[in-house]
Amino acid sequence: MTQRDWIEKDFYRELGVASGASADEIKKAYRKLARELHPDANPGDAKAEARFKSVSEAYGVLSDEKKRREYDETRALFAGGAFSGAGGAGGFPGGFGAGAGGQGFDLGDLFARSGAGGPGGAGAGGLGDLLGGLFGSRGGATGTRGTANRPQRGADVESELRIDFVDAVRGAEVQIRLSSPGRCERCGGTGARPGSTPRACPTCNGVGLVSRSQGAFAFSEPCRDCRGTGRIIDDPCPECGGDGVTSRTRTLTVRVPAGVDDGQKIRLAGQGEPGRGGAPAGDLYVRVHVTPHRIFGRSVKNADDLTLKVPVTFQELALGATLTVPTLDGTVSLKVPPGTASGRTLRVRGRGVQRRSGKTGDLLVTVEVAVPAKLDDAATEALQAYAEATKSFDPRADLLGGR
């Protein structure tokens, strides 16, 4: 991504958020668009895939606090007219319009012609480095290596995955498809056609920066011959055009650990965007969404415990009973003691989440009285007889005792 990209592209508009949007608002907007535009949801739709890439590119900048700050500064400084082609620096006292040569300069045009990379990327090395070079000494591009071709770790990438409740509890291996920039497999990321190798740029001696004079000023700029990389590729790779990076759809296997919670992230090291200049790739973070189960749930107090509500009759609670209740692995017998109150929770050991460490959660069974909607004559008569036989029992004695 070039400096001009940062000036001309409105990443906030791409995600449909205001420039002052919070990190949570940006993340929420990205997730919504990513679900709608993902290639899996739009097979064969080239327009949706291109939009998905643009949205991912915007989120990659705005989700990173440092990149977002540099992006905002760059647009405010350059797009807002701080440096103008004919009138100098409107945002600086005295301006930069007329030096000894009597003419101004346009940094936007400079970036476009030099091919410098975006702030913090593989080109100019960030806004601070760019301005440092602008007001630096007259020295030529020899000595210490410039920031233009400084190795930079690849950006982290975020994706989403929806799994079944049972897979979340037991653990599983799930494949996902991910469309993102990746190292060109044909050239191995070198940018050169297989069998050939890049050479050091003779113009900048492999530094990536050259000195340029503008009237009374001298500053360093990315070398135009090597586009700030310090390398010349005589025979570019036909697959990536010399960039060493291609946009591709990958299929990755995600190992979901047993007991993963809804909304939890799984980190896949080195599966993010590729690094520049030999730096390592970023990481991939997969946010897991768990589909709720029809009858089972997870305990709020201990996520390793599963929950289950079981309807019972009054007589089963009053007299006691042995119930057959379901588990994720089959069924189990549960003994209900006589006089058990409705809403009581009984524990079945070892029938919850089973961790690899050997730790195992429990199944928490809550018994609730099921009241018949209708009674026949015999049942009504029996209940009336029961009510007469137990009329001395007042369940609200403590409630009304003060009156």
C-alpha positions as CSV (number, residue, x, y, z in Angstrom):
1,M,0.0,0.0,0.0
2,T,1.4,3.4,-1.0
3,Q,1.4,6.8,0.8
4,R,-1.1,8.0,-1.9
5,D,-3.4,5.0,-1.0
6,W,-3.5,6.3,2.6
7,I,-4.4,9.8,1.4
8,E,-7.0,8.8,-1.3
9,K,-8.7,5.8,0.4
10,D,-11.3,6.5,3.0
11,F,-11.1,3.4,5.2
12,Y,-13.8,4.8,7.5
13,R,-16.2,5.1,4.6
14,E,-15.2,1.6,3.5
15,L,-16.5,0.2,6.8
16,G,-19.4,2.6,7.1
17,V,-18.3,4.2,10.3
18,A,-17.5,7.7,11.4
19,S,-13.9,8.9,11.7
20,G,-14.3,9.1,15.5
21,A,-15.8,5.6,15.8
22,S,-14.6,3.5,18.8
23,A,-12.6,0.3,18.4
24,D,-15.7,-1.8,19.2
25,E,-17.8,0.1,16.6
26,I,-15.1,-0.6,14.0
27,K,-14.9,-4.3,14.9
28,K,-18.7,-4.7,14.9
29,A,-19.0,-3.1,11.4
30,Y,-16.2,-5.2,10.1
31,R,-17.7,-8.5,11.3
32,K,-21.0,-7.6,9.8
33,L,-19.5,-6.8,6.4
34,A,-17.1,-9.8,6.6
35,R,-20.0,-12.2,7.1
36,E,-22.0,-10.7,4.2
37,L,-19.1,-10.5,1.7
38,H,-17.0,-13.6,2.6
39,P,-16.3,-15.8,-0.5
40,D,-18.0,-18.7,1.2
41,A,-21.2,-16.8,1.3
42,N,-20.8,-15.4,-2.3
43,P,-19.3,-18.2,-4.4
44,G,-18.2,-17.0,-7.8
45,D,-19.0,-13.4,-7.1
46,A,-15.9,-11.4,-8.0
47,K,-17.4,-8.1,-7.0
48,A,-18.2,-9.4,-3.5
49,E,-14.7,-10.8,-3.2
50,A,-13.1,-7.5,-4.2
51,R,-15.3,-5.7,-1.7
52,F,-14.3,-8.2,1.0
53,K,-10.6,-7.5,0.3
54,S,-11.2,-3.8,0.5
55,V,-13.1,-4.2,3.8
56,S,-10.3,-6.4,5.2
57,E,-7.7,-3.9,4.1
58,A,-9.6,-1.1,5.9
59,Y,-10.0,-3.1,9.1
60,G,-6.3,-4.1,9.0
61,V,-5.4,-0.4,9.4
62,L,-8.2,0.9,11.6
63,S,-8.1,-2.1,14.1
64,D,-4.4,-1.4,14.8
65,E,-4.1,1.6,17.1
66,K,-0.7,2.6,15.8
67,K,-1.6,2.2,12.1
68,R,-4.9,4.1,12.6
69,R,-3.1,7.0,14.3
70,E,-0.5,7.2,11.4
71,Y,-3.4,6.9,8.9
72,D,-5.3,9.8,10.5
73,E,-2.1,11.9,10.7
74,T,-1.2,11.2,7.1
75,R,-4.6,12.2,5.8
76,A,-4.8,15.3,8.0
77,L,-1.3,16.4,7.0
78,F,-1.2,15.7,3.3
79,A,-4.8,15.4,2.2
80,G,-5.6,18.5,4.2
81,G,-3.2,20.6,2.2
82,A,-0.2,20.9,4.6
83,F,2.1,20.6,1.6
84,S,0.9,22.2,-1.6
85,G,2.3,22.0,-5.1
86,A,2.7,25.7,-5.7
87,G,2.3,27.4,-2.4
88,G,4.5,25.5,0.0
89,A,3.5,24.2,3.4
90,G,0.2,25.8,4.4
91,G,0.3,24.1,7.7
92,F,3.8,25.4,8.7
93,P,4.9,28.9,9.5
94,G,6.7,30.5,6.6
95,G,5.8,27.7,4.2
96,F,8.0,25.7,1.9
97,G,6.9,27.3,-1.3
98,A,9.9,29.1,-2.7
99,G,13.5,28.0,-1.9
100,A,16.5,29.0,-3.8
101,G,15.0,27.7,-7.0
102,G,11.7,29.6,-6.5
103,Q,9.4,26.6,-6.8
104,G,7.3,24.5,-4.4
105,F,7.0,20.7,-4.3
106,D,4.2,18.3,-4.0
107,L,4.8,15.4,-1.6
108,G,1.8,13.5,-2.9
109,D,3.3,13.5,-6.3
110,L,6.6,12.6,-4.8
111,F,5.1,9.5,-3.2
112,A,3.4,8.5,-6.4
113,R,6.5,8.8,-8.5
114,S,8.8,7.1,-6.0
115,G,6.5,4.2,-5.3
116,A,7.1,4.5,-1.5
117,G,5.2,2.1,0.6
118,G,2.6,3.1,3.2
119,P,3.3,4.4,6.7
120,G,4.6,1.7,8.8
121,G,4.8,-0.6,5.8
122,A,7.6,-1.7,3.5
123,G,8.1,1.7,2.0
124,A,8.8,4.9,3.8
125,G,8.7,3.3,7.2
126,G,6.0,5.5,8.7
127,L,5.1,9.1,9.0
128,G,7.8,9.8,11.6
129,D,10.5,8.3,9.4
130,L,9.3,10.1,6.3
131,L,9.4,13.5,8.0
132,G,12.7,12.6,9.6
133,G,14.1,12.0,6.1
134,L,12.5,15.2,4.8
135,F,14.3,17.4,7.3
136,G,17.4,15.3,7.6
137,S,21.0,16.1,6.4
138,R,22.3,16.4,2.9
139,G,24.3,13.2,3.2
140,G,23.9,10.7,0.4
141,A,22.4,7.2,0.7
142,T,25.5,5.6,2.0
143,G,26.4,4.4,5.5
144,T,23.5,3.1,7.7
145,R,20.7,1.4,5.9
146,G,17.6,3.5,5.6
147,T,14.1,2.7,6.9
148,A,12.6,2.2,3.5
149,N,13.6,-1.5,3.3
150,R,13.5,-2.2,7.1
151,P,12.1,-5.6,7.8
152,Q,8.6,-5.5,9.2
153,R,6.5,-8.2,10.7
154,G,3.3,-9.0,8.9
155,A,-0.1,-7.7,10.2
156,D,-2.3,-9.9,12.3
157,V,-5.5,-11.1,10.6
158,E,-8.9,-11.8,12.2
159,S,-11.5,-14.3,11.0
160,E,-14.6,-15.9,12.3
161,L,-15.8,-19.5,12.7
162,R,-19.1,-21.0,13.8
163,I,-19.1,-24.5,15.3
164,D,-21.6,-26.9,16.9
165,F,-22.1,-26.9,20.7
166,V,-20.8,-30.5,20.9
167,D,-17.7,-29.6,19.0
168,A,-17.1,-26.7,21.4
169,V,-17.4,-29.0,24.4
170,R,-15.5,-31.9,23.1
171,G,-13.0,-30.1,20.8
172,A,-12.6,-30.6,17.1
173,E,-10.6,-29.9,14.0
174,V,-12.4,-27.6,11.6
175,Q,-11.3,-26.3,8.2
176,I,-11.8,-22.7,7.2
177,R,-11.3,-20.8,4.0
178,L,-9.5,-17.5,4.3
179,S,-9.0,-14.9,1.6
180,S,-6.0,-12.7,2.4
181,P,-2.6,-11.6,1.1
182,G,0.0,-14.3,1.4
183,R,3.6,-15.1,0.4
184,C,3.8,-15.9,-3.2
185,E,4.4,-19.6,-3.4
186,R,5.9,-19.5,-6.9
187,C,8.8,-17.3,-5.9
188,G,8.9,-18.0,-2.2
189,G,8.3,-14.3,-1.5
190,T,11.5,-13.0,-3.2
191,G,9.5,-11.4,-6.0
192,A,12.0,-12.8,-8.6
193,R,11.2,-15.5,-11.1
194,P,12.2,-19.0,-9.8
195,G,15.9,-19.5,-10.7
196,S,16.8,-15.9,-10.5
197,T,17.7,-13.7,-7.5
198,P,17.3,-9.9,-6.8
199,R,20.4,-7.7,-6.8
200,A,21.3,-4.7,-4.8
201,C,20.1,-1.5,-6.3
202,P,23.2,0.4,-7.7
203,T,21.5,3.8,-7.4
204,C,21.1,3.7,-3.6
205,N,23.6,0.9,-2.9
206,G,20.9,-1.3,-1.4
207,V,19.9,1.3,1.2
208,G,16.5,2.2,-0.4
209,L,16.9,5.9,0.1
210,V,18.6,8.6,-2.0
211,S,19.4,12.3,-1.3
212,R,17.5,15.0,-3.2
213,S,17.9,18.8,-3.2
214,Q,15.0,21.2,-3.5
215,G,16.1,24.8,-3.6
216,A,17.7,25.5,-0.2
217,F,16.6,22.2,1.2
218,A,18.0,18.7,1.0
219,F,16.1,15.6,2.0
220,S,16.1,11.8,1.6
221,E,13.4,10.1,-0.4
222,P,12.8,6.4,-1.4
223,C,14.9,5.4,-4.3
224,R,12.8,5.5,-7.5
225,D,14.8,2.8,-9.3
226,C,14.1,0.1,-6.6
227,R,10.9,1.7,-5.2
228,G,12.6,2.0,-1.8
229,T,13.3,-1.7,-1.4
230,G,17.0,-1.6,-2.0
231,R,16.7,-4.4,-4.5
232,I,16.4,-4.6,-8.3
233,I,14.5,-7.5,-9.7
234,D,15.5,-8.0,-13.3
235,D,13.2,-11.0,-13.9
236,P,10.0,-10.5,-11.9
237,C,7.9,-13.4,-10.8
238,P,5.0,-13.7,-13.3
239,E,2.7,-14.7,-10.4
240,C,3.1,-11.7,-8.1
241,G,4.7,-9.2,-10.5
242,G,7.7,-8.8,-8.2
243,D,5.8,-8.0,-5.0
244,G,6.5,-11.4,-3.4
245,V,2.9,-11.3,-2.2
246,T,-0.3,-12.5,-3.8
247,S,-3.9,-12.5,-2.7
248,R,-5.2,-16.0,-2.4
249,T,-7.8,-18.2,-0.8
250,R,-6.3,-20.6,1.7
251,T,-7.8,-23.6,3.5
252,L,-6.6,-23.9,7.1
253,T,-7.2,-26.4,9.8
254,V,-8.2,-24.9,13.1
255,R,-7.8,-27.1,16.2
256,V,-10.6,-26.1,18.5
257,P,-9.7,-27.0,22.1
258,A,-12.3,-28.7,24.3
259,G,-14.4,-26.3,26.3
260,V,-13.9,-23.2,24.0
261,D,-16.3,-20.4,24.9
262,D,-18.5,-18.4,22.5
263,G,-16.6,-15.3,21.4
264,Q,-13.2,-16.8,22.4
265,K,-10.2,-16.3,20.0
266,I,-7.9,-19.0,18.8
267,R,-4.4,-17.9,17.7
268,L,-2.7,-19.5,14.7
269,A,0.9,-18.3,14.8
270,G,2.4,-17.2,11.5
271,Q,-0.9,-17.5,9.5
272,G,-1.5,-13.7,9.2
273,E,-0.2,-11.4,6.5
274,P,3.4,-12.1,5.3
275,G,6.3,-10.0,6.7
276,R,8.4,-7.7,4.5
277,G,12.1,-7.9,4.1
278,G,12.4,-11.3,5.6
279,A,10.4,-10.5,8.8
280,P,8.0,-13.1,10.1
281,A,4.4,-13.3,9.2
282,G,1.6,-12.0,11.5
283,D,-0.8,-14.2,13.3
284,L,-4.3,-15.3,12.5
285,Y,-6.9,-14.9,15.3
286,V,-10.1,-17.0,14.7
287,R,-13.1,-15.8,16.8
288,V,-15.3,-18.8,17.6
289,H,-19.1,-18.6,17.6
290,V,-20.9,-21.5,19.2
291,T,-24.3,-22.6,18.1
292,P,-26.6,-23.0,21.2
293,H,-27.7,-26.6,22.0
294,R,-31.4,-27.5,22.1
295,I,-31.2,-28.8,25.7
296,F,-27.7,-28.3,27.1
297,G,-26.0,-25.2,28.3
298,R,-22.8,-24.0,30.0
299,S,-22.6,-23.0,33.6
300,V,-22.0,-19.3,34.3
301,K,-19.9,-20.0,37.4
302,N,-17.8,-22.7,35.8
303,A,-17.6,-23.1,32.0
304,D,-16.5,-26.7,32.4
305,D,-19.9,-27.6,33.9
306,L,-22.8,-28.4,31.6
307,T,-26.4,-27.5,32.5
308,L,-29.6,-29.4,31.9
309,K,-33.2,-28.8,33.0
310,V,-35.3,-31.9,33.5
311,P,-39.1,-31.8,33.9
312,V,-40.5,-34.0,36.7
313,T,-43.8,-34.8,38.4
314,F,-44.8,-33.8,41.8
315,Q,-44.8,-37.3,43.1
316,E,-41.3,-37.9,41.9
317,L,-40.1,-35.1,44.0
318,A,-42.3,-35.9,47.0
319,L,-41.6,-39.7,47.0
320,G,-38.2,-39.7,45.4
321,A,-37.3,-41.4,42.1
322,T,-34.5,-42.6,39.8
323,L,-34.6,-40.7,36.5
324,T,-32.9,-41.4,33.2
325,V,-31.4,-38.2,31.9
326,P,-29.4,-37.5,28.7
327,T,-25.7,-36.6,28.5
328,L,-23.6,-35.7,25.5
329,D,-22.4,-39.3,25.5
330,G,-25.6,-41.1,26.1
331,T,-27.7,-41.4,29.2
332,V,-27.2,-41.7,33.0
333,S,-29.3,-42.6,36.0
334,L,-30.0,-39.8,38.4
335,K,-31.4,-40.4,41.9
336,V,-33.8,-37.8,43.2
337,P,-34.1,-37.9,47.0
338,P,-37.6,-37.8,48.6
339,G,-38.8,-34.3,49.4
340,T,-36.7,-32.6,46.8
341,A,-37.8,-29.1,46.0
342,S,-38.6,-28.0,42.5
343,G,-35.7,-26.0,41.1
344,R,-33.1,-27.9,43.0
345,T,-29.9,-28.7,41.1
346,L,-28.3,-32.1,41.3
347,R,-24.8,-32.8,40.2
348,V,-23.6,-35.7,38.0
349,R,-19.9,-36.0,38.3
350,G,-17.6,-36.2,35.3
351,R,-20.2,-35.5,32.6
352,G,-19.1,-32.0,31.6
353,V,-16.2,-30.6,29.6
354,Q,-13.3,-33.0,29.4
355,R,-10.0,-31.1,29.1
356,R,-6.8,-32.5,27.7
357,S,-5.2,-31.8,31.0
358,G,-7.5,-34.5,32.5
359,K,-9.7,-32.0,34.3
360,T,-13.4,-32.8,33.8
361,G,-16.5,-30.8,34.5
362,D,-19.8,-32.0,35.8
363,L,-23.4,-32.1,34.5
364,L,-25.7,-29.9,36.6
365,V,-29.3,-31.2,36.4
366,T,-32.1,-28.8,37.6
367,V,-35.4,-30.6,38.3
368,E,-38.6,-28.6,37.7
369,V,-42.2,-29.7,38.3
370,A,-44.3,-30.1,35.2
371,V,-47.9,-29.2,35.9
372,P,-50.6,-31.0,33.7
373,A,-52.7,-28.6,31.6
374,K,-55.8,-30.8,32.1
375,L,-56.9,-33.5,34.6
376,D,-59.5,-36.2,34.2
377,D,-62.1,-36.9,36.9
378,A,-60.1,-39.6,38.6
379,A,-57.0,-37.4,38.8
380,T,-59.0,-34.5,40.1
381,E,-60.7,-36.6,42.8
382,A,-57.3,-38.0,43.9
383,L,-55.7,-34.6,44.1
384,Q,-58.7,-33.3,46.2
385,A,-58.3,-36.2,48.5
386,Y,-54.5,-35.5,48.8
387,A,-55.3,-31.8,49.5
388,E,-57.6,-32.8,52.3
389,A,-55.1,-35.2,53.8
390,T,-52.3,-32.6,53.8
391,K,-54.3,-29.5,54.7
392,S,-52.3,-29.1,57.9
393,F,-49.2,-28.3,55.7
394,D,-49.0,-24.6,54.8
395,P,-46.2,-23.8,52.4
396,R,-46.7,-20.1,53.0
397,A,-46.5,-20.2,56.8
398,D,-43.2,-18.3,56.9
399,L,-44.3,-15.8,54.3
400,L,-47.5,-14.9,56.1
401,G,-46.4,-15.5,59.7
402,G,-45.9,-11.8,60.4
403,R,-49.5,-10.9,59.7
